[in-house]
Amino acid sequence: MGGNVVIIEKMENGDLVQIDERDWNTWMIAMLEHANYLLVLDKEYEMVEGRLNVNTGKMEIMVISIR
């Protein structure tokens, strides 16, 4: 059991860019409670917001790049 997760980067100019979408297992989703940062394609991001999009059935996580 798990779900589809979409990671969206909030750019400095306010634009939203989808950077990843994949199925996560239950363990990965549970770890969201303990993590503040994600690595996507070897780039580090801070998680700032999450929502469940009931229209698409996907979890969306908004991140900002750590520079």
C-alpha positions, 0 to 999 in steps of 0.5 A: 500500500502507498500512493502517488506523490508529486513533488513541486518546487516553488521557484524564487519568482513564485512559479511552481514547477513539478520536479518529480512524480512517483509511487511511494510505499507506506514507509516512505509516506510515514517518514514524512513526519520525521523529515524536513528535507528531501533529495531529488536527483541529488539536489536537496530541497526543504519541504514547506507544505503538503496537501492531498489532492482528492481530484487527482488522488495524489499527495502533493509536496511543495519544496524549495531548493536549498542553495 
